[in-house]
Amino acid sequence: MLLFVGLGNPGAKYAGNRHNIGFMAVDAIARRHGAEPWRSRFQSQAANVMLGDARVLLLKPQTYMNESGRAVAEAVRFFRIPLQDVVVFHDELDLAPGRLRVKTGGGNAGHNGLRSITSLVGNDYRRVRMGIGHPGHKDAVHAWVLGDFAKAERPWVERLCDAAADAAPLLAQGDDAGFANRVHLACQDPA
């Protein structure tokens, strides 16, 4: 079993926030691949889905971003999931809007959700970094990530999440480069 975690904050108040793009990506995967209904489990909303021949637990922690690790650690311990089979979808300030990168381990770049996960399960999980852009000054970061995507941004947000959902079976197979390439090609502006 693999664990795909989308990071975000629970509740309607946060649903459209840039910080919630991880929730949006996991929701898109659930829709695209016919996941079982969401249910409360591991301090999260959880749903099982098959991606190709891989069984995947989708997880949206309901602990709020800064405590995401509590939910992830519960699921990892319960199913004894090795860290290389944990994939975390999260917002990334240091990537241009609509860009995506995949990496294993590394620093948390000030991301409190990643910091929480790393402190409770270790650092060697896979990260799908979903670019939301930077507001330009560090004093504006808090308001930026907790602000909603503008109406004009919604097309690229949907395109990025849909592309990630379409390519998710590659991620489940461990083909991180193939996944990232497929998403990149799908998100290119038509010429």
C-alpha positions in Angstrom: 0.0 0.0 0.0 1.1 3.6 -0.8 0.1 6.7 1.0 -0.7 9.9 -1.0 -1.2 12.9 1.4 -2.6 16.2 0.3 -1.7 19.1 2.6 -4.2 21.8 3.5 -6.4 23.2 6.2 -9.9 21.8 6.9 -13.1 23.7 6.4 -14.9 25.8 3.9 -13.0 28.9 5.1 -9.7 27.5 3.7 -11.0 25.5 0.7 -9.8 28.0 -2.0 -6.5 28.9 -0.3 -3.2 28.6 -2.0 -2.1 26.5 1.0 -4.8 24.0 0.1 -3.5 23.0 -3.3 -2.4 19.6 -1.8 -6.0 18.9 -0.9 -7.1 20.0 -4.4 -4.6 17.6 -6.0 -5.7 14.6 -3.9 -9.4 15.4 -4.5 -8.6 15.4 -8.3 -6.9 12.0 -8.0 -10.0 10.6 -6.1 -12.4 11.9 -8.8 -10.3 10.8 -11.8 -9.7 7.3 -10.5 -13.0 6.5 -8.8 -11.8 6.4 -5.2 -14.0 5.0 -2.5 -16.1 7.6 -0.5 -14.1 9.7 1.9 -14.4 8.7 5.5 -12.9 9.9 8.8 -9.8 8.0 9.7 -6.4 8.8 11.1 -7.5 12.3 12.1 -8.1 12.8 8.3 -10.4 12.3 5.5 -9.3 9.1 3.9 -10.2 7.2 0.8 -8.8 4.1 -0.9 -8.1 4.1 -4.7 -6.4 1.8 -7.2 -3.8 3.5 -9.4 -2.9 1.0 -12.0 -2.2 -2.1 -9.9 -1.2 -0.1 -6.8 -3.5 0.2 -3.8 -3.2 3.8 -2.5 -4.7 5.4 0.6 -5.5 9.1 -0.1 -5.3 11.2 3.0 -6.3 14.8 3.8 -5.2 15.5 7.3 -7.9 17.4 9.3 -5.4 18.5 12.0 -4.6 21.8 10.3 -1.4 22.3 8.3 1.0 22.8 11.3 0.0 19.4 12.8 -0.2 17.4 9.6 2.4 15.0 10.8 0.1 13.6 13.5 -2.3 12.3 10.9 0.5 11.0 8.6 2.3 9.2 11.4 -0.9 7.4 12.4 -1.5 6.1 8.9 2.2 5.2 8.4 2.3 3.3 11.7 -1.0 1.5 11.2 -0.2 0.2 7.8 3.6 0.0 8.3 4.2 2.0 5.2 7.8 2.6 4.3 8.7 6.2 3.8 9.6 5.8 0.1 5.9 4.8 -0.4 4.7 8.1 1.2 4.0 10.9 -1.3 3.0 14.4 0.0 1.4 17.0 -2.3 2.0 20.5 -1.0 2.2 24.2 -2.0 5.6 25.5 -2.9 6.4 29.3 -2.8 9.7 28.9 -4.6 8.1 27.5 -7.8 6.3 29.5 -10.4 2.6 29.2 -10.4 1.5 26.0 -12.2 4.9 24.3 -12.1 5.5 21.0 -10.4 8.6 19.2 -9.1 9.1 15.9 -7.4 11.8 15.1 -4.9 12.6 12.7 -2.1 13.8 14.2 1.2 15.5 17.5 1.5 14.7 20.6 3.5 11.3 21.9 4.5 11.8 25.4 3.2 9.8 26.9 6.1 6.8 24.8 5.2 5.1 23.9 8.6 3.2 20.9 7.2 6.4 19.3 6.0 8.2 20.2 9.2 5.5 18.5 11.2 5.6 15.3 9.0 9.4 15.2 9.1 9.5 15.5 12.9 7.2 12.5 13.4 8.1 10.1 10.6 11.5 11.1 9.2 12.6 13.0 6.1 12.8 10.4 3.3 9.3 10.6 1.9 8.5 11.8 -1.6 7.2 15.4 -2.1 5.2 16.7 -5.0 6.0 20.4 -4.9 3.2 22.4 -6.5 4.1 26.0 -7.4 2.0 28.8 -6.1 4.6 31.5 -6.7 5.9 34.0 -4.1 4.3 37.3 -3.2 7.6 39.1 -3.5 8.4 39.9 0.1 8.7 37.5 3.1 6.3 39.7 5.2 3.5 39.0 2.7 3.9 35.2 2.7 1.4 34.4 5.5 -1.4 36.3 3.8 -0.4 34.9 0.4 -0.6 31.3 1.3 -3.8 31.7 3.4 -5.4 33.8 0.6 -7.6 32.3 -2.0 -6.5 31.7 -5.6 -7.8 34.6 -7.7 -10.5 33.8 -10.3 -7.9 34.4 -13.1 -5.6 31.7 -11.5 -8.2 29.0 -11.3 -7.7 27.7 -14.9 -4.0 26.9 -14.2 -4.8 25.4 -10.8 -7.4 23.1 -12.2 -5.1 22.2 -15.1 -2.2 21.4 -12.7 -4.4 19.3 -10.4 -6.1 17.4 -13.3 -2.7 16.7 -14.9 -1.4 15.4 -11.6 -4.4 13.2 -11.3 -4.1 11.9 -14.8 -0.4 11.0 -14.3 -0.8 9.7 -10.7 -0.4 6.0 -11.8 3.2 6.8 -12.8 3.8 8.2 -9.4 2.3 5.1 -7.8 4.8 3.0 -9.9 7.7 5.0 -8.6 8.3 6.8 -11.9 8.7 10.3 -10.4 10.4 11.7 -13.5 7.8 10.3 -15.9 5.1 11.7 -13.6 6.7 15.2 -13.5 7.3 15.2 -17.3 3.7 14.2 -18.1 2.4 16.9 -15.8 4.8 19.5 -17.4 3.6 18.6 -20.9 0.0 18.8 -19.9 0.4 22.2 -18.3 2.3 23.9 -21.2 0.4 26.8 -22.7 -0.9 25.9 -26.1 1.2 27.5 -28.9 
